[in-house]
Amino acid sequence: MPKSYLTSAQQTQGPTASEGGLQISVLSTMGLIPIPNATVTISYTGDPQSPLMTLTTDESGQTPAIMLPAPDIEYSLEPEQIVQPYSEYNIEVTAQGYEPVLVSGTEILPNVTALQPIRMTPVEANQNEEEINIPVHTLFGEYPPKIPEDEIKPMDESGEIVLSRVVIPEYVIVHDGVPSDPTAQNYYVRYKDYIKNVASCEIYATWPEEAIYANILVIMSFTLNRVYTEWYRNQGYDFTITSSTAYDQKWIHGRNIFENIDVLVDNVFANYLSRPGVRQPIFTSYCDGKRVTCSGLSQWGSKYLGDEGYSPIEIIRYYYGNDMYINTADEIAGVPSSWPGYNLTIGSTGQKVQQAQEQLNRIARNYPAIPVIAADGIYGQRTADAVRTFQRIFDLPQTGVIDYATWYEISDIYVGVSKISEPA
């Protein structure tokens, strides 16, 4: 923690304190199996021996959404502040048949909802409580600046560039340290979950949506350049990307994400940034723009442009030039079938409706709150109700309509629950 910043408790005890939301979801590490009746105890990180409240998960492994004290929003909207702009909480989870988990430092920002995932391991002999420590946010703490790189990687005839088209991967493998550290752990992370995690690490969810979207585009393009060029594999490593800010972008195992970032990524996850005549996603360098400057996007600068009404693409072009544009990946890996190109709603019929119904019924075996429906290819009220319940559980707008984001979320969850086991 730099300097003499105020603690979470000090920030949230005054008369000007605000509130932020928190919802916790608890799953087994053995697959997408929700854990009901888990006991969730919440306390200030600075005072872990004084519980604030205790919650119990429902049949979908979720707690109710609650409100917790947080600092005033002004602290996350200006860079020159000595007050930490978010409050920090400890979350301890116990459940019969599972090893306990402690997350220390879940971040609560005002006026937005934090989503805290918890993965619990079935009881094994002599295994201790898992403890996840969320370090200080990159905009508030001190992290190594990015080592400059060319935005377009050379396309050698030797075949170093293996992929011939841009594909959204099902997983990325994150090396939790600098590339040369053989002791750092590798994590298999679903692509969308990785982007949501990085965005929650790198910017504040209280910023204007246009600025958040611009930053997400930059994060996705950065990531897909690493995927497309197989950057680390061509250096002899067995991972996609690192968690080091000196080499890549910040990712924190087990941290919370924010609901507005979650929803936005679900809607735009197949996008990336391109230049005319360049096949690979652009390697989009960025920095905070205050403590560290760079030739790419300034995070704080993008926030100010969002305040001024700039659109996401206008923000992107302000930093990268007018020939930058938003592209869409040719393929999304790991999904049973592609988006039909239009919303499915009451009155829709056909094979795509039937496929969605079948997938929802399989998901309902793990998430019994979702009603089982007839897989008849006819989108009636019961299908809409099942979709609405699915959207509630997985933090999507509860419309009862299968739009782009819902289609791919159903596909992702279906693939997850259908697998016998997943990478650890």
Solvent accessible surface area in square Angstrom, and as a share of the most:
residue,aa,sasa,rsa
1,M,133,0.59
2,P,23,0.15
3,K,170,0.72
4,S,101,0.65
5,Y,34,0.13
6,L,69,0.34
7,T,70,0.41
8,S,6,0.04
9,A,23,0.18
10,Q,106,0.47
11,Q,19,0.09
12,T,9,0.05
13,Q,132,0.59
14,G,33,0.32
15,P,141,0.89
16,T,96,0.56
17,A,41,0.32
18,S,30,0.19
19,E,88,0.39
20,G,0,0.00
21,G,3,0.03
22,L,1,0.00
23,Q,38,0.17
24,I,1,0.00
25,S,34,0.22
26,V,0,0.00
27,L,29,0.14
28,S,2,0.01
29,T,55,0.32
30,M,115,0.51
31,G,6,0.06
32,L,15,0.08
33,I,81,0.41
34,P,10,0.06
35,I,8,0.04
36,P,63,0.39
37,N,116,0.59
38,A,0,0.00
39,T,56,0.32
40,V,0,0.00
41,T,37,0.22
42,I,0,0.00
43,S,7,0.04
44,Y,28,0.11
45,T,38,0.22
46,G,67,0.64
47,D,63,0.33
48,P,63,0.40
49,Q,156,0.69
50,S,54,0.35
51,P,85,0.53
52,L,75,0.38
53,M,64,0.29
54,T,81,0.47
55,L,25,0.13
56,T,77,0.45
57,T,4,0.02
58,D,66,0.34
59,E,87,0.39
60,S,3,0.02
61,G,0,0.00
62,Q,10,0.04
63,T,3,0.02
64,P,80,0.51
65,A,71,0.55
66,I,25,0.13
67,M,107,0.48
68,L,3,0.01
69,P,43,0.27
70,A,0,0.00
71,P,1,0.01
72,D,28,0.15
73,I,60,0.30
74,E,90,0.41
75,Y,53,0.20
76,S,0,0.00
77,L,44,0.22
78,E,82,0.37
79,P,33,0.21
80,E,139,0.62
81,Q,53,0.24
82,I,118,0.60
83,V,16,0.09
84,Q,1,0.01
85,P,4,0.02
86,Y,1,0.00
87,S,0,0.00
88,E,26,0.12
89,Y,0,0.00
90,N,11,0.06
91,I,0,0.00
92,E,71,0.32
93,V,0,0.00
94,T,62,0.36
95,A,16,0.12
96,Q,182,0.81
97,G,43,0.42
98,Y,49,0.19
99,E,15,0.07
100,P,42,0.26
101,V,2,0.01
102,L,29,0.14
103,V,0,0.00
104,S,18,0.12
105,G,3,0.02
106,T,0,0.00
107,E,2,0.01
108,I,0,0.00
109,L,4,0.02
110,P,0,0.00
111,N,108,0.55
112,V,23,0.13
113,T,31,0.18
114,A,1,0.00
115,L,16,0.08
116,Q,1,0.01
117,P,58,0.37
118,I,3,0.02
119,R,87,0.32
120,M,0,0.00
121,T,30,0.18
122,P,43,0.27
123,V,93,0.53
124,E,98,0.44
125,A,93,0.72
126,N,154,0.79
127,Q,72,0.32
128,N,126,0.65
129,E,66,0.30
130,E,61,0.28
131,E,97,0.44
132,I,20,0.10
133,N,95,0.49
134,I,10,0.05
135,P,57,0.36
136,V,30,0.17
137,H,3,0.01
138,T,14,0.08
139,L,16,0.08
140,F,19,0.08
141,G,0,0.00
142,E,126,0.57
143,Y,54,0.20
144,P,78,0.49
145,P,79,0.50
146,K,38,0.16
147,I,82,0.42
148,P,121,0.76
149,E,50,0.22
150,D,105,0.55
151,E,54,0.24
152,I,65,0.33
153,K,7,0.03
154,P,91,0.57
155,M,84,0.38
156,D,64,0.33
157,E,182,0.82
158,S,91,0.59
159,G,45,0.44
160,E,87,0.39
161,I,28,0.14
162,V,93,0.53
163,L,53,0.26
164,S,79,0.51
165,R,120,0.44
166,V,5,0.03
167,V,31,0.18
168,I,3,0.02
169,P,22,0.14
170,E,46,0.21
171,Y,43,0.16
172,V,1,0.00
173,I,20,0.10
174,V,0,0.00
175,H,9,0.04
176,D,55,0.28
177,G,18,0.18
178,V,62,0.36
179,P,13,0.08
180,S,85,0.55
181,D,46,0.24
182,P,123,0.78
183,T,119,0.69
184,A,17,0.14
185,Q,109,0.49
186,N,47,0.24
187,Y,33,0.13
188,Y,101,0.38
189,V,18,0.10
190,R,41,0.15
191,Y,4,0.02
192,K,16,0.07
193,D,68,0.35
194,Y,0,0.00
195,I,0,0.00
196,K,9,0.04
197,N,11,0.06
198,V,0,0.00
199,A,0,0.00
200,S,0,0.00
201,C,1,0.01
202,E,12,0.05
203,I,0,0.00
204,Y,3,0.01
205,A,1,0.01
206,T,19,0.11
207,W,8,0.03
208,P,33,0.21
209,E,119,0.53
210,E,68,0.30
211,A,0,0.00
212,I,4,0.02
213,Y,38,0.14
214,A,0,0.00
215,N,3,0.02
216,I,0,0.00
217,L,0,0.00
218,V,1,0.01
219,I,2,0.01
220,M,0,0.00
221,S,0,0.00
222,F,2,0.01
223,T,0,0.00
224,L,1,0.01
225,N,0,0.00
226,R,1,0.00
227,V,21,0.12
228,Y,2,0.01
229,T,2,0.01
230,E,41,0.18
231,W,71,0.25
232,Y,5,0.02
233,R,111,0.40
234,N,68,0.35
235,Q,96,0.43
236,G,71,0.68
237,Y,69,0.26
238,D,90,0.46
239,F,4,0.02
240,T,21,0.12
241,I,0,0.00
242,T,0,0.00
243,S,4,0.03
244,S,15,0.10
245,T,19,0.11
246,A,13,0.10
247,Y,78,0.30
248,D,6,0.03
249,Q,1,0.00
250,K,32,0.14
251,W,10,0.03
252,I,14,0.07
253,H,64,0.29
254,G,18,0.17
255,R,3,0.01
256,N,0,0.00
257,I,27,0.13
258,F,1,0.00
259,E,67,0.30
260,N,55,0.28
261,I,0,0.00
262,D,9,0.05
263,V,38,0.22
264,L,25,0.12
265,V,0,0.00
266,D,1,0.00
267,N,63,0.32
268,V,18,0.10
269,F,4,0.02
270,A,3,0.02
271,N,23,0.12
272,Y,9,0.03
273,L,0,0.00
274,S,1,0.01
275,R,33,0.12
276,P,87,0.55
277,G,90,0.86
278,V,37,0.21
279,R,135,0.49
280,Q,2,0.01
281,P,0,0.00
282,I,0,0.00
283,F,1,0.01
284,T,0,0.00
285,S,19,0.12
286,Y,21,0.08
287,C,13,0.08
288,D,12,0.06
289,G,21,0.20
290,K,94,0.40
291,R,109,0.40
292,V,47,0.27
293,T,108,0.63
294,C,57,0.34
295,S,112,0.72
296,G,8,0.08
297,L,0,0.00
298,S,20,0.13
299,Q,5,0.02
300,W,7,0.02
301,G,14,0.13
302,S,0,0.00
303,K,9,0.04
304,Y,69,0.26
305,L,20,0.10
306,G,7,0.07
307,D,79,0.41
308,E,132,0.59
309,G,60,0.58
310,Y,78,0.30
311,S,38,0.24
312,P,23,0.15
313,I,40,0.20
314,E,88,0.39
315,I,0,0.00
316,I,0,0.00
317,R,87,0.32
318,Y,131,0.50
319,Y,46,0.17
320,Y,22,0.09
321,G,29,0.28
322,N,130,0.67
323,D,71,0.37
324,M,0,0.00
325,Y,79,0.30
326,I,60,0.30
327,N,47,0.24
328,T,77,0.45
329,A,13,0.10
330,D,96,0.49
331,E,65,0.29
332,I,31,0.16
333,A,32,0.25
334,G,34,0.33
335,V,31,0.18
336,P,66,0.41
337,S,28,0.18
338,S,72,0.46
339,W,54,0.19
340,P,27,0.17
341,G,53,0.51
342,Y,125,0.47
343,N,79,0.41
344,L,1,0.01
345,T,54,0.32
346,I,96,0.49
347,G,62,0.60
348,S,23,0.15
349,T,91,0.53
350,G,38,0.36
351,Q,121,0.54
352,K,45,0.19
353,V,1,0.00
354,Q,71,0.31
355,Q,21,0.09
356,A,3,0.02
357,Q,1,0.01
358,E,86,0.39
359,Q,9,0.04
360,L,0,0.00
361,N,31,0.16
362,R,49,0.18
363,I,0,0.00
364,A,5,0.04
365,R,179,0.65
366,N,26,0.13
367,Y,5,0.02
368,P,81,0.51
369,A,28,0.21
370,I,2,0.01
371,P,44,0.28
372,V,99,0.57
373,I,10,0.05
374,A,69,0.53
375,A,38,0.29
376,D,80,0.41
377,G,5,0.05
378,I,100,0.51
379,Y,2,0.01
380,G,26,0.25
381,Q,104,0.46
382,R,146,0.53
383,T,5,0.03
384,A,3,0.02
385,D,56,0.29
386,A,0,0.00
387,V,0,0.00
388,R,87,0.32
389,T,25,0.14
390,F,0,0.00
391,Q,1,0.00
392,R,100,0.36
393,I,4,0.02
394,F,29,0.12
395,D,31,0.16
396,L,9,0.04
397,P,70,0.44
398,Q,101,0.45
399,T,68,0.39
400,G,2,0.02
401,V,36,0.21
402,I,0,0.00
403,D,43,0.22
404,Y,58,0.22
405,A,2,0.01
406,T,2,0.01
407,W,6,0.02
408,Y,10,0.04
409,E,18,0.08
410,I,2,0.01
411,S,1,0.00
412,D,31,0.16
413,I,17,0.09
414,Y,62,0.23
415,V,22,0.13
416,G,1,0.01
417,V,8,0.04
418,S,53,0.34
419,K,69,0.29
420,I,172,0.87
421,S,76,0.49
422,E,38,0.17
423,P,56,0.35
424,A,117,0.91
